[in-house]
Amino acid sequence: METKNGIVCVNCNVSVAGTAYHGVNIHTTPRKLTDALGKPICGGDKVNYEWDIKVEHDGREIVAAVYDWKEGNIGLDDEICFNIGGTNASDEIIVKGYIETLLD
């Protein structure tokens, strides 16, 4: 079931186990990502905001996590660099593209 522009679900028991950061980022604010993706998962010591995402792309499912990493205390309107963690850089780029369509 598609929800938004190819994004199947966000924070709906998506397992991002086995994903890692491969150098793909998205520059935006926490508020804009929240408006686009919904409420984030509460972070911990090193992450303030996280969204676990599943997209349907060319007949396959891709999972990734979008998160800030060691950004410290940030405001909702502070533009920062969010990491996209997936199984490989190619999948991260695909997920980034889907997110960018929602941010435009």
N, CA, C and O atoms as a GROMACS GRO file, in nm:
protein
  416
    1MET      N    1   0.084  -0.119   0.000
    1MET     CA    2   0.000   0.000   0.000
    1MET      C    3   0.088   0.125   0.000
    1MET      O    4   0.168   0.145   0.092
    2GLU      N    5   0.073   0.207  -0.101
    2GLU     CA    6   0.150   0.330  -0.110
    2GLU      C    7   0.087   0.440  -0.028
    2GLU      O    8  -0.036   0.452  -0.024
    3THR      N    9   0.170   0.519   0.039
    3THR     CA   10   0.116   0.630   0.115
    3THR      C   11   0.147   0.762   0.046
    3THR      O   12   0.056   0.831   0.001
    4LYS      N   13   0.274   0.799   0.038
    4LYS     CA   14   0.313   0.928  -0.018
    4LYS      C   15   0.424   0.910  -0.120
    4LYS      O   16   0.536   0.871  -0.084
    5ASN      N   17   0.396   0.936  -0.245
    5ASN     CA   18   0.499   0.938  -0.351
    5ASN      C   19   0.595   0.820  -0.346
    5ASN      O   20   0.716   0.839  -0.360
    6GLY      N   21   0.546   0.701  -0.327
    6GLY     CA   22   0.632   0.583  -0.325
    6GLY      C   23   0.678   0.540  -0.188
    6GLY      O   24   0.730   0.429  -0.173
    7ILE      N   25   0.660   0.624  -0.088
    7ILE     CA   26   0.696   0.586   0.048
    7ILE      C   27   0.581   0.502   0.103
    7ILE      O   28   0.468   0.550   0.115
    8VAL      N   29   0.611   0.378   0.136
    8VAL     CA   30   0.509   0.284   0.181
    8VAL      C   31   0.471   0.314   0.325
    8VAL      O   32   0.352   0.321   0.358
    9CYS      N   33   0.569   0.330   0.411
    9CYS     CA   34   0.538   0.360   0.550
    9CYS      C   35   0.658   0.424   0.618
    9CYS      O   36   0.773   0.409   0.577
   10VAL      N   37   0.626   0.496   0.725
   10VAL     CA   38   0.728   0.561   0.807
   10VAL      C   39   0.700   0.523   0.952
   10VAL      O   40   0.588   0.539   1.001
   11ASN      N   41   0.801   0.473   1.020
   11ASN     CA   42   0.792   0.436   1.161
   11ASN      C   43   0.678   0.337   1.189
   11ASN      O   44   0.612   0.347   1.292
   12CYS      N   45   0.656   0.244   1.099
   12CYS     CA   46   0.549   0.145   1.116
   12CYS      C   47   0.610   0.007   1.135
   12CYS      O   48   0.585  -0.085   1.056
   13ASN      N   49   0.688  -0.006   1.239
   13ASN     CA   50   0.757  -0.132   1.268
   13ASN      C   51   0.849  -0.176   1.154
   13ASN      O   52   0.863  -0.295   1.127
   14VAL      N   53   0.909  -0.078   1.089
   14VAL     CA   54   1.007  -0.106   0.985
   14VAL      C   55   1.137  -0.146   1.053
   14VAL      O   56   1.186  -0.074   1.139
   15SER      N   57   1.192  -0.259   1.015
   15SER     CA   58   1.320  -0.300   1.072
   15SER      C   59   1.434  -0.243   0.988
   15SER      O   60   1.447  -0.272   0.870
   16VAL      N   61   1.515  -0.161   1.051
   16VAL     CA   62   1.632  -0.106   0.983
   16VAL      C   63   1.759  -0.177   1.030
   16VAL      O   64   1.870  -0.126   1.012
   17ALA      N   65   1.742  -0.294   1.090
   17ALA     CA   66   1.857  -0.374   1.133
   17ALA      C   67   1.941  -0.407   1.010
   17ALA      O   68   1.887  -0.444   0.905
   18GLY      N   69   2.069  -0.394   1.022
   18GLY     CA   70   2.160  -0.423   0.911
   18GLY      C   71   2.185  -0.305   0.820
   18GLY      O   72   2.264  -0.316   0.725
   19THR      N   73   2.121  -0.193   0.846
   19THR     CA   74   2.149  -0.074   0.766
   19THR      C   75   2.266   0.002   0.828
   19THR      O   76   2.298  -0.015   0.945
   20ALA      N   77   2.329   0.085   0.746
   20ALA     CA   78   2.443   0.164   0.791
   20ALA      C   79   2.451   0.289   0.705
   20ALA      O   80   2.387   0.299   0.600
   21TYR      N   81   2.529   0.382   0.750
   21TYR     CA   82   2.548   0.507   0.678
   21TYR      C   83   2.655   0.489   0.572
   21TYR      O   84   2.766   0.444   0.602
   22HIS      N   85   2.623   0.524   0.446
   22HIS     CA   86   2.716   0.510   0.334
   22HIS      C   87   2.745   0.644   0.266
   22HIS      O   88   2.781   0.648   0.149
   23GLY      N   89   2.730   0.753   0.341
   23GLY     CA   90   2.770   0.883   0.290
   23GLY      C   91   2.662   0.967   0.224
   23GLY      O   92   2.692   1.072   0.167
   24VAL      N   93   2.536   0.924   0.230
   24VAL     CA   94   2.428   1.001   0.168
   24VAL      C   95   2.358   1.082   0.276
   24VAL      O   96   2.320   1.030   0.381
   25ASN      N   97   2.340   1.213   0.248
   25ASN     CA   98   2.279   1.306   0.343
   25ASN      C   99   2.165   1.381   0.279
   25ASN      O  100   2.150   1.384   0.157
   26ILE      N  101   2.085   1.443   0.365
   26ILE     CA  102   1.983   1.536   0.320
   26ILE      C  103   1.987   1.656   0.413
   26ILE      O  104   1.982   1.642   0.535
   27HIS      N  105   1.997   1.775   0.355
   27HIS     CA  106   2.006   1.898   0.433
   27HIS      C  107   1.868   1.961   0.443
   27HIS      O  108   1.809   2.001   0.343
   28THR      N  109   1.816   1.969   0.565
   28THR     CA  110   1.684   2.027   0.589
   28THR      C  111   1.669   2.052   0.738
   28THR      O  112   1.764   2.038   0.815
   29THR      N  113   1.549   2.089   0.779
   29THR     CA  114   1.522   2.113   0.920
   29THR      C  115   1.438   1.999   0.977
   29THR      O  116   1.368   1.930   0.903
   30PRO      N  117   1.445   1.979   1.108
   30PRO     CA  118   1.357   1.878   1.169
   30PRO      C  119   1.209   1.907   1.143
   30PRO      O  120   1.131   1.814   1.122
   31ARG      N  121   1.170   2.033   1.144
   31ARG     CA  122   1.030   2.068   1.119
   31ARG      C  123   0.986   2.026   0.979
   31ARG      O  124   0.877   1.969   0.962
   32LYS      N  125   1.069   2.052   0.878
   32LYS     CA  126   1.032   2.015   0.741
   32LYS      C  127   1.022   1.863   0.725
   32LYS      O  128   0.932   1.814   0.656
   33LEU      N  129   1.114   1.790   0.787
   33LEU     CA  130   1.105   1.643   0.779
   33LEU      C  131   0.982   1.592   0.852
   33LEU      O  132   0.916   1.499   0.806
   34THR      N  133   0.950   1.653   0.965
   34THR     CA  134   0.831   1.613   1.039
   34THR      C  135   0.705   1.642   0.958
   34THR      O  136   0.613   1.560   0.955
   35ASP      N  137   0.701   1.756   0.893
   35ASP     CA  138   0.586   1.789   0.807
   35ASP      C  139   0.573   1.688   0.692
   35ASP      O  140   0.462   1.650   0.653
   36ALA      N  141   0.686   1.645   0.638
   36ALA     CA  142   0.686   1.554   0.523
   36ALA      C  143   0.663   1.409   0.562
   36ALA      O  144   0.592   1.336   0.493
   37LEU      N  145   0.724   1.366   0.673
   37LEU     CA  146   0.726   1.224   0.708
   37LEU      C  147   0.643   1.187   0.830
   37LEU      O  148   0.617   1.069   0.854
   38GLY      N  149   0.600   1.286   0.906
   38GLY     CA  150   0.528   1.257   1.029
   38GLY      C  151   0.619   1.262   1.150
   38GLY      O  152   0.738   1.295   1.140
   39LYS      N  153   0.562   1.231   1.262
   39LYS     CA  154   0.632   1.239   1.389
   39LYS      C  155   0.754   1.146   1.391
   39LYS      O  156   0.743   1.029   1.354
   40PRO      N  157   0.869   1.197   1.434
   40PRO     CA  158   0.989   1.112   1.440
   40PRO      C  159   0.987   1.021   1.562
   40PRO      O  160   0.911   1.041   1.656
   41ILE      N  161   1.072   0.923   1.556
   41ILE     CA  162   1.100   0.839   1.672
   41ILE      C  163   1.187   0.923   1.764
   41ILE      O  164   1.279   0.990   1.719
   42CYS      N  165   1.159   0.918   1.893
   42CYS     CA  166   1.243   0.992   1.987
   42CYS      C  167   1.384   0.934   1.987
   42CYS      O  168   1.403   0.813   1.980
   43GLY      N  169   1.479   1.023   1.994
   43GLY     CA  170   1.619   0.981   1.989
   43GLY      C  171   1.675   0.940   2.124
   43GLY      O  172   1.602   0.919   2.220
   44GLY      N  173   1.805   0.930   2.127
   44GLY     CA  174   1.875   0.891   2.248
   44GLY      C  175   1.993   0.983   2.270
   44GLY      O  176   1.983   1.104   2.249
   45ASP      N  177   2.104   0.927   2.311
   45ASP     CA  178   2.223   1.005   2.341
   45ASP      C  179   2.283   1.070   2.217
   45ASP      O  180   2.333   1.183   2.226
   46LYS      N  181   2.280   1.003   2.104
   46LYS     CA  182   2.348   1.052   1.984
   46LYS      C  183   2.254   1.096   1.872
   46LYS      O  184   2.298   1.155   1.774
   47VAL      N  185   2.124   1.066   1.887
   47VAL     CA  186   2.026   1.098   1.783
   47VAL      C  187   1.908   1.170   1.846
   47VAL      O  188   1.849   1.121   1.942
   48ASN      N  189   1.873   1.286   1.791
   48ASN     CA  190   1.755   1.360   1.838
   48ASN      C  191   1.629   1.317   1.764
   48ASN      O  192   1.523   1.304   1.824
   49TYR      N  193   1.642   1.296   1.633
   49TYR     CA  194   1.528   1.266   1.547
   49TYR      C  195   1.562   1.148   1.457
   49TYR      O  196   1.673   1.138   1.405
   50GLU      N  197   1.464   1.058   1.440
   50GLU     CA  198   1.484   0.944   1.348
   50GLU      C  199   1.351   0.905   1.286
   50GLU      O  200   1.248   0.902   1.352
   51TRP      N  201   1.358   0.875   1.158
   51TRP     CA  202   1.244   0.822   1.084
   51TRP      C  203   1.290   0.694   1.016
   51TRP      O  204   1.390   0.695   0.944
   52ASP      N  205   1.220   0.583   1.038
   52ASP     CA  206   1.249   0.456   0.971
   52ASP      C  207   1.150   0.443   0.856
   52ASP      O  208   1.029   0.448   0.876
   53ILE      N  209   1.203   0.428   0.737
   53ILE     CA  210   1.123   0.441   0.615
   53ILE      C  211   1.132   0.315   0.530
   53ILE      O  212   1.236   0.250   0.520
   54LYS      N  213   1.018   0.282   0.468
   54LYS     CA  214   1.015   0.176   0.367
   54LYS      C  215   0.958   0.237   0.240
   54LYS      O  216   0.853   0.301   0.243
   55VAL      N  217   1.027   0.218   0.128
   55VAL     CA  218   0.978   0.265  -0.001
   55VAL      C  219   0.965   0.146  -0.097
   55VAL      O  220   1.035   0.046  -0.084
   56GLU      N  221   0.875   0.160  -0.190
   56GLU     CA  222   0.858   0.063  -0.298
   56GLU      C  223   0.920   0.125  -0.422
   56GLU      O  224   0.877   0.231  -0.467
   57HIS      N  225   1.022   0.059  -0.478
   57HIS     CA  226   1.092   0.114  -0.593
   57HIS      C  227   1.124   0.003  -0.692
   57HIS      O  228   1.194  -0.093  -0.658
   58ASP      N  229   1.073   0.016  -0.812
   58ASP     CA  230   1.096  -0.083  -0.918
   58ASP      C  231   1.068  -0.226  -0.872
   58ASP      O  232   1.144  -0.318  -0.900
   59GLY      N  233   0.957  -0.243  -0.800
   59GLY     CA  234   0.915  -0.377  -0.760
   59GLY      C  235   0.984  -0.434  -0.638
   59GLY      O  236   0.965  -0.551  -0.606
   60ARG      N  237   1.064  -0.354  -0.570
   60ARG     CA  238   1.128  -0.406  -0.448
   60ARG      C  239   1.115  -0.304  -0.335
   60ARG      O  240   1.099  -0.184  -0.358
   61GLU      N  241   1.124  -0.356  -0.214
   61GLU     CA  242   1.116  -0.270  -0.097
   61GLU      C  243   1.255  -0.231  -0.051
   61GLU      O  244   1.346  -0.314  -0.046
   62ILE      N  245   1.270  -0.104  -0.017
   62ILE     CA  246   1.396  -0.052   0.036
   62ILE      C  247   1.366   0.007   0.172
   62ILE      O  248   1.270   0.083   0.188
   63VAL      N  249   1.448  -0.027   0.270
   63VAL     CA  250   1.433   0.033   0.403
   63VAL      C  251   1.554   0.119   0.434
   63VAL      O  252   1.666   0.091   0.391
   64ALA      N  253   1.529   0.225   0.508
   64ALA     CA  254   1.637   0.315   0.547
   64ALA      C  255   1.596   0.392   0.672
   64ALA      O  256   1.478   0.404   0.703
   65ALA      N  257   1.695   0.442   0.742
   65ALA     CA  258   1.672   0.530   0.856
   65ALA      C  259   1.724   0.669   0.820
   65ALA      O  260   1.832   0.682   0.761
   66VAL      N  261   1.648   0.771   0.855
   66VAL     CA  262   1.690   0.910   0.836
   66VAL      C  263   1.707   0.966   0.977
   66VAL      O  264   1.614   0.960   1.058
   67TYR      N  265   1.825   1.021   1.007
   67TYR     CA  266   1.852   1.063   1.144
   67TYR      C  267   1.962   1.168   1.149
   67TYR      O  268   2.048   1.176   1.061
   68ASP      N  269   1.958   1.247   1.255
   68ASP     CA  270   2.070   1.337   1.282
   68ASP      C  271   2.170   1.257   1.366
   68ASP      O  272   2.130   1.169   1.443
   69TRP      N  273   2.296   1.286   1.352
   69TRP     CA  274   2.398   1.210   1.425
   69TRP      C  275   2.489   1.305   1.500
   69TRP      O  276   2.564   1.382   1.440
   70LYS      N  277   2.481   1.299   1.630
   70LYS     CA  278   2.566   1.379   1.718
   70LYS      C  279   2.556   1.529   1.689
   70LYS      O  280   2.656   1.600   1.690
   71GLU      N  281   2.434   1.576   1.662
   71GLU     CA  282   2.413   1.718   1.634
   71GLU      C  283   2.396   1.800   1.762
   71GLU      O  284   2.400   1.922   1.757
   72GLY      N  285   2.378   1.733   1.875
   72GLY     CA  286   2.359   1.805   2.000
   72GLY      C  287   2.219   1.863   2.008
   72GLY      O  288   2.124   1.809   1.953
   73ASN      N  289   2.210   1.974   2.077
   73ASN     CA  290   2.080   2.039   2.099
   73ASN      C  291   2.044   2.123   1.978
   73ASN      O  292   2.107   2.226   1.953
   74ILE      N  293   1.945   2.082   1.901
   74ILE     CA  294   1.905   2.156   1.781
   74ILE      C  295   1.758   2.195   1.790
   74ILE      O  296   1.677   2.126   1.853
   75GLY      N  297   1.725   2.306   1.727
   75GLY     CA  298   1.587   2.352   1.723
   75GLY      C  299   1.515   2.297   1.602
   75GLY      O  300   1.577   2.246   1.509
   76LEU      N  301   1.384   2.306   1.604
   76LEU     CA  302   1.302   2.254   1.495
   76LEU      C  303   1.329   2.322   1.362
   76LEU      O  304   1.308   2.262   1.256
   77ASP      N  305   1.375   2.448   1.366
   77ASP     CA  306   1.399   2.522   1.242
   77ASP      C  307   1.547   2.537   1.207
   77ASP      O  308   1.583   2.615   1.119
   78ASP      N  309   1.633   2.463   1.276
   78ASP     CA  310   1.776   2.465   1.245
   78ASP      C  311   1.802   2.372   1.127
   78ASP      O  312   1.770   2.253   1.134
   79GLU      N  313   1.861   2.424   1.020
   79GLU     CA  314   1.895   2.339   0.906
   79GLU      C  315   2.022   2.262   0.940
   79GLU      O  316   2.124   2.321   0.974
   80ILE      N  317   2.013   2.131   0.929
   80ILE     CA  318   2.127   2.045   0.959
   80ILE      C  319   2.138   1.938   0.852
   80ILE      O  320   2.055   1.928   0.762
   81CYS      N  321   2.241   1.859   0.865
   81CYS     CA  322   2.267   1.748   0.775
   81CYS      C  323   2.215   1.619   0.840
   81CYS      O  324   2.270   1.574   0.941
   82PHE      N  325   2.111   1.561   0.783
   82PHE     CA  326   2.060   1.433   0.831
   82PHE      C  327   2.124   1.320   0.750
   82PHE      O  328   2.137   1.329   0.628
   83ASN      N  329   2.164   1.215   0.820
   83ASN     CA  330   2.219   1.096   0.753
   83ASN      C  331   2.104   1.009   0.704
   83ASN      O  332   1.996   1.007   0.762
   84ILE      N  333   2.129   0.938   0.596
   84ILE     CA  334   2.037   0.836   0.548
   84ILE      C  335   2.113   0.705   0.554
   84ILE      O  336   2.213   0.688   0.485
   85GLY      N  337   2.066   0.613   0.636
   85GLY     CA  338   2.132   0.484   0.651
   85GLY      C  339   2.052   0.375   0.583
   85GLY      O  340   1.933   0.358   0.611
   86GLY      N  341   2.116   0.303   0.494
   86GLY     CA  342   2.048   0.195   0.422
   86GLY      C  343   2.140   0.075   0.408
   86GLY      O  344   2.239   0.063   0.480
   87THR      N  345   2.108  -0.013   0.315
   87THR     CA  346   2.192  -0.130   0.294
   87THR      C  347   2.308  -0.100   0.199
   87THR      O  348   2.408  -0.172   0.197
   88ASN      N  349   2.294   0.008   0.120
   88ASN     CA  350   2.402   0.051   0.031
   88ASN      C  351   2.375   0.195  -0.012
   88ASN      O  352   2.264   0.245   0.005
   89ALA      N  353   2.475   0.260  -0.068
   89ALA     CA  354   2.460   0.401  -0.108
   89ALA      C  355   2.356   0.420  -0.217
   89ALA      O  356   2.285   0.521  -0.218
   90SER      N  357   2.344   0.326  -0.308
   90SER     CA  358   2.245   0.338  -0.416
   90SER      C  359   2.103   0.343  -0.360
   90SER      O  360   2.022   0.425  -0.403
   91ASP      N  361   2.074   0.256  -0.263
   91ASP     CA  362   1.941   0.258  -0.201
   91ASP      C  363   1.920   0.387  -0.123
   91ASP      O  364   1.809   0.441  -0.122
   92GLU      N  365   2.023   0.437  -0.059
   92GLU     CA  366   2.012   0.563   0.016
   92GLU      C  367   1.978   0.678  -0.078
   92GLU      O  368   1.898   0.765  -0.043
   93ILE      N  369   2.038   0.680  -0.194
   93ILE     CA  370   2.010   0.785  -0.293
   93ILE      C  371   1.865   0.776  -0.339
   93ILE      O  372   1.799   0.879  -0.357
   94ILE      N  373   1.815   0.655  -0.358
   94ILE     CA  374   1.675   0.637  -0.398
   94ILE      C  375   1.582   0.691  -0.291
   94ILE      O  376   1.488   0.764  -0.321
   95VAL      N  377   1.607   0.655  -0.165
   95VAL     CA  378   1.523   0.703  -0.054
   95VAL      C  379   1.530   0.856  -0.045
   95VAL      O  380   1.428   0.922  -0.024
   96LYS      N  381   1.649   0.911  -0.061
   96LYS     CA  382   1.666   1.057  -0.058
   96LYS      C  383   1.576   1.122  -0.164
   96LYS      O  384   1.512   1.224  -0.136
   97GLY      N  385   1.573   1.065  -0.283
   97GLY     CA  386   1.490   1.120  -0.389
   97GLY      C  387   1.343   1.123  -0.353
   97GLY      O  388   1.273   1.221  -0.381
   98TYR      N  389   1.294   1.016  -0.291
   98TYR     CA  390   1.154   1.013  -0.249
   98TYR      C  391   1.127   1.119  -0.144
   98TYR      O  392   1.023   1.185  -0.148
   99ILE      N  393   1.219   1.136  -0.050
   99ILE     CA  394   1.200   1.237   0.056
   99ILE      C  395   1.202   1.376  -0.005
   99ILE      O  396   1.120   1.461   0.031
  100GLU      N  397   1.294   1.400  -0.096
  100GLU     CA  398   1.303   1.534  -0.157
  100GLU      C  399   1.175   1.574  -0.230
  100GLU      O  400   1.140   1.692  -0.233
  101THR      N  401   1.105   1.477  -0.289
  101THR     CA  402   0.979   1.510  -0.356
  101THR      C  403   0.876   1.560  -0.255
  101THR      O  404   0.790   1.641  -0.290
  102LEU      N  405   0.882   1.513  -0.132
  102LEU     CA  406   0.790   1.557  -0.029
  102LEU      C  407   0.830   1.691   0.031
  102LEU      O  408   0.746   1.764   0.084
  103LEU      N  409   0.958   1.724   0.022
  103LEU     CA  410   1.006   1.851   0.078
  103LEU      C  411   0.986   1.969  -0.016
  103LEU      O  412   0.986   2.083   0.029
  104ASP      N  413   0.968   1.942  -0.145
  104ASP     CA  414   0.952   2.050  -0.243
  104ASP      C  415   0.822   2.123  -0.227
  104ASP      O  416   0.794   2.216  -0.302
   0.00000   0.00000   0.00000
